[in-house]
């Protein structure tokens, strides 16, 4: 079984928490976008499934792309024994439509320790009773985020929609002497086609390559566009309407230039790399404004090109068409409800507890939780043996520090949580079930 590479993405979000009042954490809002729900712009909407799905998608694994925790009971394959990073699905109360989903880290005699989102309104480590565990899941071997063969996935559907537009704009075979790309068929230049075949264009093979380019099949066209433009431009990370615009730009301007356009459109630093700053700016920006600004940047670039006199009218018409199609898609998505039927709030380990922002964990409480759960859970992996006494002493030192700075409430919550833990975390993650 492969390593759970999605845990790396999950740990990067550790500590991200909802914001009280009318503002919303853009890092949490980005989770919704990454699983195909950009219409959700409030961090109060239940987001445990969005968090897990976003971590999977960012690591190249197709999620359920649903905001329902129990959707993962039909995802991937069933595990009979747990392993670090597997998906753990829990019940919530007596409602069969509600639940919680998170990543398995370890277990005690009566509880499961998980890393998840919307746990006390934050990305945190928490315990859930084993009696509530509904299932353990692991992705299929071929379950990739961009697999065209998967059905019902919004990412694959948006790629196909974007590809139809590009092929319509590009047309068939051309060899215009004013086009620096040279011989081109269905938008794929001879140079790109040769690179795909891992050969260089030479005088001896040029005519043979042109004949092959003219006869290029649909699957090769799709694969070139997907790997060279869609994936390299990170289109799957964007809201679907913006993905349409961005993919078209990547094809027509190059994926590196398209990323710079995208960064310029949302006010991020323009370095050609989609990182945390760009993602935060994307999450905070209004989609309609971003589309309009992106289109304006593309028009400005076209007008500055030396061949604008020859191709300018078609270029500008292309931008207008993709902008109209992107806004149409945005309107279609906005017409759907932002709170899916059956969506749930999973904020505490008490299935009957209501959601209140004041329950958010403190940083000190989080540190104690890590010491008492995560460190022992990772002992078998790291080879570092952490005793229960050491954990207890470290936790008490943290509590003393909290008391020193006056965080009395956080301390009491931490102590209370530790008093409920009756047994230390087992170091063996594959504990036999009795």
VEXNU-901497 format. One record per residue: x, y, z of N, C-alpha, C in turn. Coordinates in steps of 0.1 Angstrom, whole numbers, padded with zeros to 4 digits, always signed. Layout:
VEXNU-901497
XYZXYZXYZ
...
This chain:
VEXNU-901497
+0008-0012+0000+0000+0000+0000+0009+0012+0000
+0006+0022-0009+0014+0034-0010+0012+0043+0002
+0022+0052+0004+0021+0062+0015+0010+0071+0013
+0004+0076+0023-0007+0086+0022-0001+0100+0020
+0002+0102+0007+0009+0115+0004+0000+0127+0006
-0013+0125+0007-0022+0136+0010-0021+0141+0024
-0015+0134+0033-0013+0139+0046-0004+0151+0047
+0006+0152+0037+0014+0164+0036+0006+0176+0034
-0003+0175+0025-0012+0187+0022-0021+0190+0034
-0025+0179+0041-0033+0181+0053-0026+0188+0064
-0014+0184+0067-0006+0190+0078-0003+0205+0075
-0001+0208+0062+0001+0222+0058-0010+0232+0063
-0022+0226+0064-0034+0234+0068-0036+0233+0083
-0028+0226+0091-0030+0225+0105-0031+0238+0112
-0042+0240+0120-0044+0252+0127-0053+0262+0120
-0056+0260+0108-0065+0269+0101-0078+0269+0108
-0084+0280+0111-0097+0280+0119-0106+0290+0113
-0119+0288+0116-0130+0297+0111-0128+0310+0118
-0133+0321+0112-0132+0334+0117-0146+0338+0122
-0146+0344+0134-0159+0349+0140-0164+0361+0132
-0177+0363+0133-0183+0374+0126-0185+0372+0111
-0184+0383+0104-0188+0383+0089-0177+0379+0080
-0164+0379+0085-0153+0376+0077-0151+0361+0076
-0144+0356+0066-0142+0341+0064-0128+0339+0061
-0123+0327+0066-0109+0323+0063-0108+0319+0049
-0100+0326+0040-0099+0322+0026-0093+0308+0024
-0085+0303+0034-0079+0290+0032-0089+0279+0034
-0099+0282+0042-0111+0272+0043-0120+0273+0031
-0122+0286+0027-0131+0288+0015-0125+0281+0003
-0111+0280+0002-0104+0274-0009-0107+0259-0009
-0110+0253+0003-0113+0238+0003-0126+0235-0006
-0136+0244-0004-0148+0242-0012-0145+0243-0027
-0137+0253-0030-0134+0255-0045-0127+0243-0050
-0117+0237-0042-0109+0227-0048-0117+0214-0050
-0129+0212-0044-0137+0201-0046-0149+0204-0055
-0149+0215-0062-0159+0218-0071-0171+0226-0066
-0170+0233-0055-0181+0241-0049-0177+0255-0047
-0173+0262-0057-0168+0276-0055-0179+0286-0051
-0192+0281-0053-0203+0290-0048-0204+0291-0033
-0197+0282-0026-0197+0283-0011-0186+0293-0007
-0189+0304-0001-0179+0314+0002-0179+0317+0017
-0186+0309+0025-0186+0311+0040-0181+0299+0047
-0172+0302+0057-0166+0291+0064-0175+0285+0074
-0187+0289+0075-0197+0283+0084-0203+0270+0079
-0203+0269+0065-0208+0257+0059-0199+0245+0062
-0205+0234+0067-0198+0223+0071-0187+0219+0061
-0174+0217+0066-0163+0216+0057-0154+0205+0060
-0158+0195+0068-0149+0183+0071-0146+0176+0058
-0157+0174+0050-0155+0166+0037-0148+0175+0027
-0150+0188+0027-0143+0197+0018-0128+0197+0021
-0124+0196+0034-0110+0196+0038-0104+0183+0033
-0110+0172+0036-0104+0159+0031-0103+0158+0016
-0114+0163+0009-0114+0162-0005-0103+0171-0011
-0101+0183-0006-0091+0193-0011-0077+0187-0009
-0074+0180+0002-0061+0174+0004-0059+0163-0006
-0069+0155-0008-0068+0145-0018-0065+0150-0032
-0073+0160-0036-0072+0166-0049-0059+0172-0051
-0054+0179-0041-0041+0186-0042-0029+0176-0043
-0031+0164-0040-0021+0154-0041-0023+0145-0053
-0033+0148-0061-0035+0141-0074-0045+0129-0072
-0052+0129-0061-0062+0118-0059-0076+0123-0061
-0084+0117-0069-0098+0121-0070-0106+0119-0058
-0112+0129-0052-0121+0128-0041-0135+0125-0045
-0145+0125-0036-0159+0123-0039-0164+0136-0045
-0157+0148-0042-0161+0161-0046-0175+0164-0041
-0178+0159-0029-0191+0161-0022-0188+0168-0009
-0197+0175-0004-0196+0181+0010-0202+0172+0020
-0207+0160+0017-0212+0151+0026-0202+0141+0031
-0200+0140+0044-0190+0131+0050-0192+0117+0045
-0205+0113+0046-0208+0099+0043-0206+0095+0028
-0204+0105+0020-0201+0101+0006-0188+0093+0005
-0179+0093+0015-0167+0086+0014-0169+0071+0018
-0181+0067+0022-0183+0053+0024-0184+0045+0011
-0186+0052+0000-0187+0046-0013-0175+0050-0022
-0164+0055-0016-0152+0060-0023-0141+0050-0021
-0133+0048-0031-0121+0040-0030-0125+0025-0027
-0116+0019-0018-0118+0005-0015-0119+0005+0001
-0125-0006+0006-0127-0008+0020-0114-0014+0026
-0111-0009+0038-0099-0015+0045-0105-0023+0057
-0099-0035+0059-0103-0043+0071-0095-0039+0083
-0083-0033+0081-0075-0029+0092-0070-0014+0088
-0069-0006+0099-0065+0008+0096-0051+0010+0093
-0047+0021+0086-0033+0025+0084-0033+0040+0084
-0021+0045+0087-0019+0060+0088-0024+0067+0075
-0032+0076+0076-0037+0084+0065-0049+0079+0058
-0054+0067+0062-0066+0063+0055-0078+0071+0059
-0089+0071+0051-0101+0079+0054-0109+0071+0064
-0113+0079+0075-0122+0073+0085-0135+0081+0085
-0146+0074+0084-0159+0080+0084-0167+0076+0096
-0173+0086+0103-0180+0084+0115-0194+0088+0114
-0203+0083+0122-0216+0087+0123-0217+0100+0132
-0229+0106+0131-0231+0118+0140-0246+0117+0144
-0248+0113+0156-0262+0112+0161-0269+0101+0155
-0282+0102+0154-0291+0092+0148-0295+0095+0134
-0291+0106+0129-0294+0110+0115-0285+0103+0105
-0291+0094+0097-0282+0086+0088-0276+0094+0077
-0280+0107+0075-0274+0115+0065-0263+0124+0070
-0260+0123+0083-0249+0132+0088-0238+0123+0093
-0226+0129+0093-0214+0122+0098-0202+0131+0098
-0190+0125+0099-0178+0132+0099-0167+0124+0092
-0158+0130+0086-0147+0123+0078-0134+0130+0081
-0124+0122+0083-0110+0127+0086-0100+0116+0083
-0087+0120+0085-0076+0111+0082-0071+0104+0095
-0071+0091+0095-0067+0082+0106-0052+0085+0110
-0049+0087+0123-0036+0088+0128-0032+0076+0137
-0042+0072+0145-0039+0061+0155-0052+0058+0163
-0050+0051+0174-0061+0047+0182-0058+0045+0197
-0067+0046+0206-0066+0041+0219-0076+0029+0220
-0078+0025+0233-0087+0013+0234-0101+0016+0229
-0106+0028+0231-0120+0031+0228-0122+0043+0219
-0111+0049+0213-0112+0060+0205-0103+0060+0193
-0106+0067+0183-0098+0068+0171-0093+0083+0171
-0080+0084+0168-0073+0097+0167-0072+0101+0152
-0077+0113+0149-0077+0117+0135-0072+0131+0133
-0067+0134+0121-0064+0147+0116-0075+0151+0107
-0083+0162+0110-0094+0165+0101-0097+0180+0102
-0106+0184+0093-0111+0198+0093-0125+0199+0100
-0128+0211+0104-0141+0213+0111-0142+0206+0124
-0130+0204+0130-0130+0197+0143-0127+0209+0153
-0137+0212+0161-0137+0224+0169-0134+0237+0161
-0141+0237+0149-0140+0248+0140-0126+0250+0134
-0117+0240+0134-0104+0242+0129-0098+0229+0123
-0087+0230+0116-0080+0218+0112-0072+0214+0124
-0075+0202+0130-0069+0198+0143-0068+0183+0144
-0062+0179+0155-0062+0165+0158-0072+0163+0169
-0081+0153+0168-0092+0150+0177-0094+0135+0179
-0101+0132+0189-0105+0118+0192-0120+0116+0189
-0124+0105+0184-0138+0101+0182-0140+0087+0186
-0151+0084+0193-0154+0071+0198-0154+0060+0187
-0148+0049+0190-0148+0038+0180-0162+0033+0177
-0171+0035+0186-0185+0030+0184-0191+0038+0172
-0186+0050+0169-0191+0058+0158-0184+0055+0145
-0174+0047+0145-0167+0045+0132-0175+0037+0123
-0178+0042+0111-0186+0035+0101-0177+0028+0090
-0166+0033+0088-0158+0026+0077-0144+0032+0075
-0135+0025+0070-0122+0029+0066-0120+0027+0051
-0114+0037+0045-0113+0037+0030-0099+0041+0025
-0096+0036+0013-0083+0039+0007-0086+0040-0008
-0078+0050-0015-0081+0052-0029-0078+0040-0038
-0086+0038-0049-0082+0028-0059-0068+0031-0064
-0062+0021-0069-0048+0023-0075-0048+0033-0087
-0059+0034-0094-0060+0042-0106-0069+0054-0104
-0071+0058-0091-0080+0069-0087-0073+0082-0087
-0071+0088-0099-0064+0100-0100-0073+0112-0102
-0069+0124-0099-0078+0135-0099-0082+0139-0113
-0074+0136-0123-0077+0140-0136-0080+0129-0146
-0084+0117-0141-0087+0106-0149-0100+0109-0157
-0098+0108-0171-0110+0111-0179-0120+0100-0178
-0116+0088-0174-0126+0077-0174-0135+0077-0162
-0132+0085-0152-0140+0086-0140-0153+0093-0144
-0164+0088-0138-0177+0094-0142-0182+0103-0131
-0189+0114-0135-0195+0123-0125-0185+0132-0119
-0172+0132-0122-0163+0141-0116-0163+0155-0122
-0164+0165-0114-0165+0179-0120-0152+0183-0127
-0141+0178-0122-0128+0182-0128-0127+0177-0142
-0131+0164-0144-0130+0158-0157-0140+0165-0167
-0152+0168-0162-0162+0174-0170-0158+0188-0174
-0152+0196-0165-0147+0209-0169-0136+0208-0179
-0127+0199-0177-0116+0197-0187-0122+0195-0201
-0131+0186-0202-0137+0182-0215-0144+0195-0220
-0151+0202-0212-0158+0214-0216-0148+0225-0222
-0137+0226-0215-0126+0235-0219-0120+0231-0232
-0118+0218-0233-0112+0212-0245-0120+0214-0257
-0133+0213-0256-0142+0215-0267-0141+0229-0272
-0140+0239-0263-0139+0253-0266-0126+0255-0274
-0115+0250-0269-0102+0252-0275-0101+0246-0289
-0106+0234-0290-0106+0228-0304-0115+0236-0314
-0126+0241-0309-0134+0250-0317-0126+0262-0322
-0119+0268-0313-0111+0280-0316-0099+0277-0325
-0093+0266-0323-0081+0263-0330-0083+0258-0345
-0094+0251-0347-0097+0246-0360-0088+0235-0364
-0086+0233-0377-0078+0222-0383-0064+0225-0386
-0058+0219-0396-0044+0221-0400-0042+0234-0407
-0032+0241-0402-0028+0254-0408-0012+0255-0409
-0007+0262-0418+0007+0265-0419+0009+0279-0424
+0004+0289-0416+0005+0303-0420+0019+0308-0419
+0025+0314-0429+0039+0319-0428+0041+0330-0417
+0030+0336-0414+0030+0347-0403+0029+0341-0389
+0026+0328-0388+0024+0322-0375+0037+0317-0370
+0043+0322-0359+0056+0317-0355+0056+0302-0350
+0044+0297-0348+0043+0283-0344+0045+0273-0356
+0044+0278-0368+0046+0270-0379+0034+0260-0382
+0037+0248-0388+0026+0239-0390+0019+0235-0377
+0006+0236-0378-0003+0234-0366-0015+0227-0369
-0019+0217-0361-0032+0210-0364-0039+0209-0350
-0051+0214-0350-0060+0214-0338-0054+0221-0327
-0046+0231-0330-0039+0239-0320-0026+0233-0315
-0022+0222-0320-0009+0216-0316+0001+0218-0326
+0012+0226-0323+0022+0229-0332+0031+0217-0335
+0039+0218-0346+0048+0208-0349+0058+0206-0338
+0063+0217-0332+0073+0216-0322+0067+0208-0310
+0055+0211-0306+0049+0205-0294+0047+0190-0297
+0042+0187-0309+0040+0173-0313+0053+0165-0313
+0063+0171-0318+0076+0164-0318+0081+0162-0304
+0080+0172-0295+0084+0170-0281+0076+0159-0275
+0063+0158-0278+0054+0147-0273+0060+0134-0277
+0065+0133-0289+0070+0120-0294+0085+0118-0290
+0090+0128-0283+0104+0128-0278+0114+0127-0289
+0112+0135-0299+0122+0136-0310+0123+0151-0313
+0134+0154-0320+0137+0168-0324+0133+0169-0339
+0128+0181-0343+0124+0183-0357+0137+0186-0365
+0140+0178-0375+0151+0179-0383+0147+0180-0398
+0156+0183-0407+0153+0183-0421+0149+0169-0426
+0155+0159-0420+0152+0145-0425+0138+0140-0420
+0134+0145-0409+0121+0139-0404+0109+0149-0404
+0112+0161-0409+0102+0172-0408+0089+0168-0416
+0090+0164-0428+0078+0160-0436+0071+0148-0430
+0078+0139-0425+0072+0127-0419+0064+0131-0406
+0070+0140-0398+0063+0145-0386+0050+0153-0390
+0051+0161-0401+0040+0169-0405+0028+0160-0409
+0031+0149-0417+0021+0139-0421+0015+0133-0408
+0023+0130-0398+0018+0124-0386+0009+0134-0378
+0013+0147-0378+0006+0157-0372-0008+0159-0378
-0008+0158-0391-0021+0160-0398-0031+0148-0395
-0025+0136-0392-0033+0125-0389-0035+0122-0374
-0031+0132-0366-0032+0130-0351-0046+0125-0346
-0046+0115-0337-0059+0110-0333-0064+0117-0321
-0077+0116-0318-0084+0123-0307-0078+0121-0294
-0074+0108-0291-0069+0105-0277-0055+0112-0275
-0047+0112-0285-0034+0119-0284-0036+0134-0282
-0045+0140-0290-0049+0154-0288-0053+0157-0274
-0062+0149-0268-0067+0151-0255-0056+0149-0244
-0047+0139-0246-0036+0137-0237-0026+0148-0237
-0023+0154-0249-0013+0165-0249-0019+0177-0242
-0032+0180-0245-0038+0192-0239-0039+0190-0224
-0042+0178-0219-0044+0176-0205-0030+0177-0198
-0020+0170-0202-0007+0170-0195+0001+0182-0197
+0001+0188-0209+0010+0199-0212+0004+0213-0208
-0010+0214-0208-0016+0227-0205-0025+0226-0192
-0035+0217-0192-0044+0217-0181-0037+0214-0167
-0028+0204-0167-0021+0201-0155-0010+0211-0151
-0002+0215-0161+0009+0224-0158+0004+0238-0154
-0008+0242-0159-0013+0255-0155-0021+0254-0142
-0023+0242-0136-0030+0240-0123-0045+0243-0125
-0050+0240-0137-0064+0244-0139-0074+0237-0130
-0071+0225-0126-0080+0217-0117-0081+0224-0103
-0072+0233-0099-0073+0239-0086-0082+0251-0086
-0087+0255-0098-0094+0268-0099-0109+0265-0100
-0117+0275-0097-0131+0275-0099-0134+0272-0113
-0143+0263-0116-0145+0259-0130-0146+0270-0140
-0154+0281-0138-0154+0292-0148-0140+0298-0150
-0132+0299-0140-0119+0305-0141-0110+0295-0148
-0112+0282-0145-0104+0271-0152-0106+0272-0167
-0118+0275-0172-0121+0276-0186-0112+0287-0192
-0112+0299-0186-0104+0310-0191-0089+0307-0190
-0085+0302-0179-0071+0299-0177-0065+0289-0186
-0073+0278-0189-0069+0268-0198-0067+0273-0212
-0077+0281-0216-0076+0287-0230-0064+0296-0231
-0061+0304-0220-0049+0312-0220-0036+0304-0221
-0036+0293-0213-0024+0284-0213-0021+0279-0227
-0032+0275-0234-0030+0270-0248-0025+0281-0257
-0031+0293-0256-0028+0303-0266-0015+0311-0262
-0012+0312-0249-0001+0321-0245+0011+0312-0239
+0008+0300-0236+0018+0292-0228+0014+0291-0214
+0016+0280-0207+0011+0278-0194+0018+0287-0184
+0031+0290-0186+0038+0299-0177+0033+0313-0178
+0030+0318-0190+0025+0331-0191+0011+0332-0186
+0003+0321-0188-0011+0321-0182-0011+0322-0167
-0002+0315-0161-0001+0316-0146+0002+0330-0142
+0011+0337-0149+0014+0351-0146+0002+0360-0148
-0005+0357-0158-0018+0365-0161-0027+0363-0149
-0029+0351-0144-0038+0347-0133-0033+0355-0121
-0020+0355-0118-0015+0361-0106-0018+0376-0107
-0015+0382-0118-0018+0396-0121-0033+0400-0119
-0041+0391-0123-0056+0393-0122-0061+0394-0108
-0055+0386-0099-0059+0386-0085-0050+0394-0076
-0040+0401-0081-0032+0409-0073-0021+0402-0065
-0017+0390-0069-0007+0382-0063+0007+0386-0069
+0017+0382-0062+0031+0384-0067+0032+0376-0080
+0037+0382-0091+0038+0376-0104+0052+0369-0105
+0052+0356-0102+0064+0348-0103+0063+0335-0111
+0051+0333-0116+0049+0321-0125+0047+0308-0117
+0046+0309-0104+0044+0297-0095+0031+0299-0087
+0022+0289-0087+0010+0290-0079+0013+0285-0065
+0014+0294-0056+0018+0290-0042+0007+0295-0032
+0010+0295-0019+0001+0299-0009-0005+0313-0011
+0004+0322-0015-0001+0336-0017-0012+0337-0028
-0008+0330-0040-0017+0331-0051-0031+0324-0047
-0030+0313-0040-0042+0306-0037-0051+0314-0027
-0044+0321-0018-0052+0330-0009-0058+0341-0016
-0051+0347-0025-0057+0358-0033-0068+0353-0042
-0067+0341-0047-0078+0335-0055-0090+0333-0047
-0088+0328-0035-0100+0325-0026-0107+0338-0022
-0099+0349-0020-0105+0361-0016-0111+0370-0027
-0107+0367-0039-0112+0376-0050-0126+0372-0055
-0133+0382-0060-0146+0379-0066-0144+0373-0079
-0151+0362-0082-0149+0354-0094-0152+0363-0107
-0163+0370-0107-0166+0378-0118-0156+0389-0121
-0151+0395-0111-0140+0405-0113-0127+0399-0118
-0124+0387-0113-0112+0380-0117-0113+0377-0132
-0124+0372-0136-0126+0369-0150-0125+0381-0159
-0131+0392-0155-0130+0404-0163-0116+0409-0164
-0109+0409-0153-0095+0414-0152-0086+0405-0161
-0088+0392-0159-0080+0382-0167-0082+0385-0182
-0094+0387-0186-0097+0389-0200-0091+0402-0205
-0091+0413-0197-0085+0425-0200-0070+0424-0202
-0064+0416-0193-0049+0414-0194-0046+0406-0207
-0054+0397-0211-0051+0390-0223-0053+0399-0235
-0063+0407-0235-0065+0417-0247-0053+0426-0248
-0048+0431-0236-0036+0440-0236-0024+0433-0242
-0022+0420-0238-0011+0413-0243-0012+0411-0258
-0023+0407-0263-0025+0405-0278-0022+0418-0285
-0026+0429-0281-0024+0442-0288-0010+0446-0288
-0002+0440-0279+0013+0443-0279+0021+0434-0288
+0015+0424-0294+0022+0414-0302+0024+0419-0316
+0035+0416-0322+0038+0421-0336+0029+0416-0346
+0023+0405-0344+0014+0399-0354-0001+0402-0352
-0003+0412-0343-0017+0416-0340-0024+0420-0353
-0017+0427-0362-0024+0431-0374-0030+0420-0382
-0023+0408-0381-0028+0396-0388-0038+0388-0381
-0036+0386-0368-0045+0377-0361-0053+0384-0350
-0052+0397-0348-0058+0404-0337-0073+0402-0336
-0080+0404-0347-0094+0403-0346-0099+0389-0341
-0092+0378-0346-0096+0365-0341-0092+0363-0326
-0081+0369-0322-0076+0367-0308-0086+0374-0299
-0090+0386-0302-0100+0393-0293-0113+0386-0293
-0118+0381-0304-0130+0374-0305-0129+0361-0296
-0118+0355-0296-0116+0343-0288-0117+0346-0273
-0111+0357-0268-0113+0362-0255-0127+0364-0251
-0134+0372-0260-0148+0375-0257-0156+0362-0256
-0154+0352-0264-0162+0340-0264-0159+0332-0251
-0146+0331-0247-0144+0323-0235-0148+0330-0223
-0148+0343-0223-0153+0351-0212-0168+0349-0210
-0175+0349-0221-0190+0347-0221-0193+0333-0216
-0185+0323-0221-0188+0309-0216-0185+0307-0202
-0174+0314-0197-0170+0313-0183-0181+0319-0174
-0187+0330-0178-0197+0337-0170-0210+0329-0171
-0213+0322-0182-0224+0314-0183-0223+0302-0173
-0211+0296-0172-0209+0285-0163-0211+0290-0149
-0205+0302-0146-0206+0308-0132-0221+0310-0128
-0229+0314-0138-0243+0316-0135-0250+0303-0133
-0246+0293-0140-0252+0279-0138-0249+0274-0124
-0237+0277-0119-0233+0272-0106-0239+0280-0095
-0241+0293-0097-0246+0301-0087-0261+0298-0084
-0268+0293-0095-0282+0290-0093-0284+0278-0084
-0274+0270-0081-0275+0258-0072-0273+0263-0057
-0280+0257-0048-0279+0261-0034-0265+0260-0028
-0261+0269-0020-0248+0269-0014-0247+0259-0002
-0258+0256+0004-0258+0247+0015-0264+0234+0010
-0256+0224+0007-0262+0211+0001-0271+0205+0011
-0281+0198+0006-0291+0190+0014-0283+0180+0022
-0286+0180+0035-0279+0170+0043-0265+0174+0048
-0260+0186+0044-0247+0190+0049-0248+0192+0064
-0237+0190+0070-0237+0189+0085-0226+0197+0091
-0227+0200+0104-0217+0207+0111-0210+0197+0120
-0197+0195+0119-0190+0186+0128-0180+0193+0135
-0183+0199+0147-0175+0208+0153-0170+0203+0167
-0176+0192+0172-0171+0187+0185-0173+0172+0185
-0167+0165+0195-0169+0151+0195-0182+0147+0201
-0190+0156+0206-0203+0153+0211-0213+0154+0199
-0220+0143+0195-0228+0143+0184-0241+0152+0185
-0244+0156+0198-0256+0164+0200-0253+0178+0203
-0240+0181+0203-0236+0195+0206-0239+0204+0194
-0242+0217+0197-0244+0227+0187-0231+0233+0183
-0231+0241+0172-0219+0247+0167-0218+0262+0173
-0207+0265+0179-0205+0278+0184-0191+0282+0182
-0188+0294+0177-0174+0298+0174-0165+0298+0187
-0171+0300+0198-0164+0301+0211-0157+0288+0214
-0161+0277+0208-0155+0264+0211-0141+0262+0204
-0137+0272+0197-0124+0270+0189-0113+0267+0199
-0104+0257+0195-0093+0253+0203-0083+0264+0204
-0076+0265+0216-0065+0274+0217-0052+0267+0212
-0042+0276+0210-0029+0270+0205-0023+0261+0215
-0024+0265+0228-0018+0256+0238-0026+0243+0239
-0039+0243+0238-0046+0231+0239-0042+0222+0227
-0040+0228+0216-0036+0220+0204-0022+0214+0206
-0013+0221+0212+0000+0215+0215+0000+0203+0224
-0009+0204+0234-0010+0193+0243-0016+0181+0236
-0026+0184+0227-0032+0173+0220-0022+0166+0211
-0013+0174+0204-0003+0168+0196+0006+0159+0204
+0010+0164+0216+0019+0156+0224+0013+0143+0229
+0000+0144+0232-0006+0132+0238-0012+0122+0228
-0012+0126+0215-0018+0117+0205-0009+0115+0193
-0005+0126+0187+0002+0125+0174+0016+0119+0176
+0024+0124+0186+0037+0120+0188+0038+0105+0190
+0030+0099+0200+0030+0085+0202+0025+0077+0189
+0016+0083+0182+0010+0076+0170+0021+0074+0159
+0030+0084+0159+0040+0084+0148+0053+0076+0153
+0053+0071+0165+0065+0065+0171+0069+0052+0162
+0059+0044+0158+0063+0032+0150+0069+0036+0137
+0065+0048+0132+0070+0052+0118+0084+0058+0120
+0086+0067+0130+0098+0074+0132+0109+0066+0139
+0105+0056+0147+0114+0048+0155+0117+0055+0168
+0110+0066+0171+0112+0073+0184+0102+0068+0194
+0107+0063+0205+0098+0058+0215+0095+0069+0225
+0082+0073+0226+0078+0084+0235+0070+0077+0246
+0075+0078+0259+0068+0072+0270+0056+0080+0274
+0047+0074+0281+0035+0081+0286+0039+0091+0296
+0049+0089+0305+0054+0098+0315+0059+0111+0308
+0067+0109+0297+0072+0120+0290+0061+0129+0284
+0051+0122+0278+0040+0130+0273+0033+0138+0284
+0031+0131+0295+0024+0138+0306+0032+0150+0311
+0045+0148+0313+0053+0159+0318+0053+0171+0308
+0055+0167+0295+0055+0178+0285+0042+0185+0285
+0031+0178+0286+0017+0184+0286+0016+0193+0298
+0021+0189+0310+0019+0197+0321+0028+0210+0320
+0039+0209+0314+0047+0221+0312+0040+0231+0303
+0033+0226+0293+0026+0235+0284+0015+0241+0292
+0008+0233+0300-0003+0239+0308+0002+0249+0318
+0014+0247+0324+0020+0257+0333+0022+0270+0325
+0027+0269+0313+0030+0281+0305+0017+0288+0302
+0006+0281+0299-0006+0287+0296-0011+0295+0309
-0010+0288+0320-0014+0295+0333-0006+0307+0335
+0007+0307+0332+0015+0318+0334+0011+0330+0327
+0007+0328+0314+0002+0340+0306-0012+0343+0307
-0019+0336+0316-0033+0339+0319-0044+0333+0311
-0040+0323+0302-0050+0317+0294-0057+0306+0302
-0064+0310+0312-0070+0300+0321-0081+0291+0314
-0089+0297+0306-0099+0289+0300-0094+0278+0291
-0084+0282+0283-0078+0272+0274-0071+0261+0282
-0065+0264+0293-0059+0254+0302-0069+0245+0307
-0080+0250+0313-0090+0241+0319-0095+0232+0308
-0098+0237+0296-0103+0228+0285-0092+0217+0282
-0080+0221+0282-0069+0211+0279-0069+0200+0290
-0069+0205+0303-0068+0195+0314-0080+0186+0314
-0092+0192+0311-0104+0184+0310-0103+0173+0300
-0098+0177+0288-0097+0168+0277-0087+0156+0280
-0076+0160+0288-0066+0150+0291-0072+0140+0302
-0080+0145+0311-0086+0137+0322-0095+0126+0316
-0101+0129+0304-0110+0119+0298-0102+0108+0291
-0089+0110+0289-0082+0100+0282-0077+0089+0292
-0083+0078+0292-0081+0068+0302-0069+0059+0299
-0065+0058+0286-0053+0050+0283-0045+0057+0273
-0032+0054+0273-0023+0060+0264-0025+0055+0250
-0021+0062+0240-0023+0058+0226-0014+0046+0223
-0020+0036+0217-0012+0024+0214-0002+0027+0203
+0010+0022+0205+0020+0025+0194+0018+0016+0182
+0011+0005+0183+0008-0003+0172-0004+0002+0165
-0003+0006+0152-0014+0012+0145-0023+0001+0139
-0019-0011+0139-0027-0022+0133-0032-0031+0145
-0038-0025+0155-0043-0033+0166-0053-0043+0163
-0052-0055+0167-0063-0065+0163-0076-0061+0170
-0086-0064+0163-0100-0060+0168-0105-0072+0176
-0110-0069+0188-0116-0080+0196-0131-0081+0195
